[in-house]
């Protein structure tokens, strides 16, 4: 997040949901991963692979809803919104590019949600 403040995955997801006009009403943790239950009772987890959601689809839908640009480089992933506010993740030699892309999308969305009233 901007300013070096680290947020937990739950905090990131809550802010990202807010950015897309949704709210998280509860959490499902039965498979060892926090999966959000949205206000319409659907499961949502764009950060982590799990048995209950399509994490890649959740992340792509989030990026599309917020009109985020996803830029892939050789060693980084950068996501920005229309106001050029962005989040980047530098990839290490063993990092998964899809995991990093999902995290950059959620972090950018969380930044947008945090700026909302």
ChimeraX attribute file (.defattr): number of C-alpha atoms within 10 A of each C-alpha:
attribute: neighborCount
match mode: 1-to-1
recipient: residues
	/A:1	16
	/A:2	11
	/A:3	5
	/A:4	6
	/A:5	6
	/A:6	10
	/A:7	12
	/A:8	8
	/A:9	16
	/A:10	16
	/A:11	13
	/A:12	23
	/A:13	26
	/A:14	22
	/A:15	26
	/A:16	27
	/A:17	22
	/A:18	19
	/A:19	22
	/A:20	18
	/A:21	10
	/A:22	14
	/A:23	18
	/A:24	22
	/A:25	12
	/A:26	14
	/A:27	15
	/A:28	14
	/A:29	10
	/A:30	8
	/A:31	10
	/A:32	8
	/A:33	15
	/A:34	19
	/A:35	27
	/A:36	24
	/A:37	17
	/A:38	18
	/A:39	13
	/A:40	10
	/A:41	11
	/A:42	12
	/A:43	18
	/A:44	24
	/A:45	26
	/A:46	25
	/A:47	26
	/A:48	19
	/A:49	14
	/A:50	15
	/A:51	10
	/A:52	14
	/A:53	17
	/A:54	16
	/A:55	20
	/A:56	18
	/A:57	14
	/A:58	18
	/A:59	23
	/A:60	18
	/A:61	14
	/A:62	21
	/A:63	22
	/A:64	12
	/A:65	13
	/A:66	19
	/A:67	13
	/A:68	21
	/A:69	16
	/A:70	20
	/A:71	12
	/A:72	13
	/A:73	10
	/A:74	8
	/A:75	12
	/A:76	16
	/A:77	22
	/A:78	19
	/A:79	25
	/A:80	21
	/A:81	18
	/A:82	10
	/A:83	7
	/A:84	10
	/A:85	14
	/A:86	22
	/A:87	21
	/A:88	21
	/A:89	16
	/A:90	14
	/A:91	16
	/A:92	10
	/A:93	7
	/A:94	6
	/A:95	11
	/A:96	10
	/A:97	18
	/A:98	13
	/A:99	15
	/A:100	19
	/A:101	25
	/A:102	25
	/A:103	23
	/A:104	25
	/A:105	29
	/A:106	28
	/A:107	26
	/A:108	28
	/A:109	33
	/A:110	24
	/A:111	19
	/A:112	19
	/A:113	20
	/A:114	17
	/A:115	9
	/A:116	10
	/A:117	5
